[in-house]
Amino acid sequence: MSILHQDVKEVLVSEAAIIERCKELGHIVNDFYRDYERMPLLVAILKGSIPFLSELMKHIDLDIEIDFMDVSSYEGTESIGDVRIIKDLNQSIKGLPILLVEDIVDTGRTIQEVKRLLFNKGASEVKIITLLDKPSRRLIDIDADFVGFEIPNEFVIGFGLDFNEKYRNLPYVGILKDEFYK
């Protein structure tokens, strides 16, 4: 049982629910890619997706590989849509199917730009898997192919998600108290 952090208003998704959903998503990914000639490269977006990737890949029984990108498109709490690559992939992805691992799809700006970059690098396809989906904030017409949880328009932290680099290590997804960011 996780202890509620004093800065968290409410636990939105419990640790147990996250683990269970990662098991389900792992089975879905297994079924989806089982007959592919080339297994997908899981590309995780740093830093927020690391806990999700770590839990998810325990439940994928395919011969996958992983790589990482670090991109920035936020100023404070708002996505500005101008994506800067801070860390690029370590390998060529020409002809590879990509499973883009994200912590949250919010406005859609960042994920759309990263998807475009991956196609420009030669990916044969790009599918998106996200722990959290916040469709009420979507500004770009893009959807994840595989979704852990659809959430309301709340400022969430934990399980990789941060506010000013804090709270990533919480084992659940919680709603940050308003006084910390408003």
URHU-V587982 format. One record per residue. PHI is phi in radians with two decimals (NA if undefined). PSI is psi in whole degrees, 0 to 359 (999 if undefined). OMEGA is omega in radians with two decimals (none if undefined). Layout:
# URHU-V587982
phi:PHI psi:PSI omega:OMEGA
phi:PHI psi:PSI omega:OMEGA
This chain:
# URHU-V587982
phi:NA psi:128 omega:-3.13
phi:-1.44 psi:141 omega:3.07
phi:-1.51 psi:133 omega:-3.13
phi:-1.21 psi:125 omega:3.09
phi:-1.19 psi:144 omega:-3.08
phi:-1.10 psi:342 omega:-3.14
phi:-1.62 psi:0 omega:-3.09
phi:-1.71 psi:126 omega:3.11
phi:-1.29 psi:321 omega:-3.05
phi:-2.83 psi:144 omega:3.00
phi:-1.42 psi:122 omega:-3.12
phi:-1.57 psi:316 omega:3.13
phi:-2.35 psi:120 omega:-3.08
phi:-1.29 psi:161 omega:3.08
phi:-1.01 psi:316 omega:-3.14
phi:-1.08 psi:319 omega:3.13
phi:-1.15 psi:322 omega:3.12
phi:-1.11 psi:313 omega:-3.13
phi:-1.08 psi:316 omega:3.14
phi:-1.10 psi:317 omega:-3.13
phi:-1.20 psi:325 omega:3.08
phi:-1.12 psi:323 omega:3.05
phi:-1.07 psi:313 omega:3.13
phi:-1.09 psi:314 omega:3.13
phi:-1.11 psi:322 omega:3.08
phi:-1.02 psi:317 omega:3.11
phi:-1.15 psi:321 omega:3.11
phi:-1.12 psi:315 omega:3.11
phi:-1.10 psi:316 omega:3.10
phi:-0.96 psi:310 omega:-3.11
phi:-1.13 psi:320 omega:-3.09
phi:-1.14 psi:317 omega:-3.03
phi:-1.71 psi:356 omega:-3.02
phi:-0.92 psi:320 omega:-3.07
phi:-1.67 psi:8 omega:3.10
phi:-1.23 psi:143 omega:3.07
phi:-1.19 psi:319 omega:3.09
phi:-2.03 psi:132 omega:3.13
phi:-1.26 psi:153 omega:-3.10
phi:-1.26 psi:150 omega:2.94
phi:-1.59 psi:123 omega:3.06
phi:-1.45 psi:118 omega:3.13
phi:-1.90 psi:111 omega:-3.13
phi:-1.67 psi:138 omega:3.10
phi:-1.59 psi:118 omega:-3.12
phi:-1.30 psi:150 omega:-0.03
phi:-1.76 psi:338 omega:-2.96
phi:-1.07 psi:332 omega:-3.04
phi:-1.48 psi:355 omega:-3.04
phi:-1.05 psi:310 omega:3.11
phi:-1.06 psi:321 omega:3.11
phi:-1.12 psi:312 omega:3.10
phi:-0.99 psi:314 omega:-3.10
phi:-1.04 psi:316 omega:-3.14
phi:-1.30 psi:317 omega:-3.10
phi:-1.06 psi:312 omega:-3.01
phi:-1.21 psi:344 omega:3.02
phi:-1.09 psi:336 omega:-3.01
phi:-1.92 psi:10 omega:3.07
phi:-1.82 psi:122 omega:-3.09
phi:-1.84 psi:29 omega:3.09
phi:-1.79 psi:163 omega:3.11
phi:-1.44 psi:75 omega:-3.10
phi:-1.59 psi:163 omega:2.96
phi:-2.18 psi:160 omega:3.11
phi:-2.22 psi:153 omega:3.03
phi:-2.61 psi:172 omega:-3.03
phi:-2.35 psi:147 omega:2.96
phi:-2.24 psi:145 omega:3.01
phi:-2.10 psi:118 omega:-3.14
phi:-2.22 psi:155 omega:3.12
phi:-2.28 psi:133 omega:3.07
phi:-2.53 psi:16 omega:-3.08
phi:-1.98 psi:144 omega:2.91
phi:-2.16 psi:112 omega:-3.06
phi:1.17 psi:240 omega:-3.11
phi:-1.81 psi:4 omega:-3.05
phi:-2.03 psi:136 omega:3.02
phi:-1.34 psi:129 omega:-3.14
phi:-1.74 psi:352 omega:3.05
phi:1.41 psi:353 omega:3.11
phi:-1.62 psi:99 omega:-3.01
phi:-1.49 psi:124 omega:3.04
phi:-1.89 psi:132 omega:3.07
phi:-1.50 psi:119 omega:3.13
phi:-1.68 psi:321 omega:3.06
phi:-2.38 psi:124 omega:-3.14
phi:-1.64 psi:172 omega:3.11
phi:-1.07 psi:153 omega:3.13
phi:-1.57 psi:356 omega:-3.05
phi:-2.51 psi:165 omega:3.04
phi:-1.29 psi:142 omega:3.10
phi:-2.02 psi:15 omega:-3.12
phi:-0.98 psi:122 omega:3.11
phi:1.41 psi:2 omega:-3.10
phi:-1.65 psi:142 omega:2.93
phi:-1.34 psi:138 omega:-3.11
phi:-2.02 psi:135 omega:2.95
phi:-1.94 psi:105 omega:-3.08
phi:-1.43 psi:119 omega:-3.06
phi:-1.75 psi:120 omega:-3.06
phi:-2.25 psi:151 omega:3.10
phi:-1.37 psi:318 omega:-3.11
phi:-2.65 psi:139 omega:2.97
phi:-1.84 psi:116 omega:-3.03
phi:-1.96 psi:262 omega:3.14
phi:-1.23 psi:335 omega:-3.10
phi:1.63 psi:349 omega:-3.08
phi:-1.09 psi:310 omega:-3.09
phi:-1.12 psi:311 omega:-3.06
phi:-1.14 psi:324 omega:3.10
phi:-1.11 psi:316 omega:-3.12
phi:-1.19 psi:319 omega:3.11
phi:-1.13 psi:319 omega:3.10
phi:-1.05 psi:316 omega:3.10
phi:-1.06 psi:316 omega:3.11
phi:-1.05 psi:318 omega:-3.13
phi:-1.15 psi:320 omega:3.06
phi:-1.13 psi:321 omega:3.10
phi:-1.11 psi:333 omega:3.10
phi:-1.45 psi:358 omega:3.04
phi:1.82 psi:10 omega:3.10
phi:-1.02 psi:140 omega:3.12
phi:-1.34 psi:329 omega:3.04
phi:-2.78 psi:157 omega:3.10
phi:-2.33 psi:115 omega:3.04
phi:-1.87 psi:152 omega:-3.10
phi:-2.04 psi:130 omega:3.00
phi:-2.13 psi:130 omega:-3.09
phi:-2.32 psi:144 omega:3.05
phi:-1.19 psi:314 omega:-3.06
phi:-2.18 psi:143 omega:3.09
phi:-2.24 psi:129 omega:-3.13
phi:-2.12 psi:74 omega:-3.02
phi:-1.12 psi:337 omega:-3.13
phi:-1.15 psi:344 omega:3.14
phi:-1.77 psi:1 omega:-3.02
phi:-1.11 psi:128 omega:3.05
phi:-1.90 psi:340 omega:-3.11
phi:-2.00 psi:141 omega:-3.13
phi:-1.38 psi:83 omega:3.12
phi:-2.55 psi:140 omega:3.13
phi:-2.25 psi:149 omega:3.02
phi:-1.30 psi:149 omega:3.11
phi:-1.40 psi:329 omega:-3.13
phi:-2.35 psi:126 omega:-3.04
phi:-2.18 psi:133 omega:3.04
phi:-1.29 psi:297 omega:-3.09
phi:-2.46 psi:134 omega:2.96
phi:-1.54 psi:131 omega:-3.07
phi:-2.17 psi:159 omega:3.09
phi:-1.33 psi:173 omega:-3.12
phi:-1.34 psi:79 omega:3.09
phi:-2.21 psi:155 omega:3.08
phi:-1.48 psi:110 omega:-3.02
phi:-1.86 psi:150 omega:3.13
phi:-2.41 psi:165 omega:3.08
phi:1.74 psi:162 omega:-3.11
phi:0.82 psi:47 omega:3.09
phi:1.80 psi:333 omega:-3.12
phi:-1.42 psi:142 omega:-3.01
phi:-2.24 psi:170 omega:2.85
phi:-2.35 psi:116 omega:-3.06
phi:0.92 psi:42 omega:3.08
phi:1.22 psi:7 omega:3.10
phi:-1.76 psi:159 omega:2.98
phi:1.42 psi:359 omega:-3.11
phi:-1.02 psi:331 omega:-3.03
phi:-1.50 psi:0 omega:3.06
phi:-1.11 psi:137 omega:-3.06
phi:-1.42 psi:5 omega:-3.13
phi:-2.37 psi:174 omega:3.02
phi:-1.81 psi:122 omega:-3.12
phi:-2.18 psi:165 omega:3.08
phi:-1.64 psi:124 omega:3.12
phi:-1.26 psi:137 omega:3.09
phi:-1.02 psi:140 omega:-3.05
phi:-0.97 psi:322 omega:-3.03
phi:-1.13 psi:348 omega:-3.12
phi:-1.49 psi:343 omega:-3.09
phi:-2.38 psi:356 omega:-3.13
phi:-1.77 psi:999 omega:none
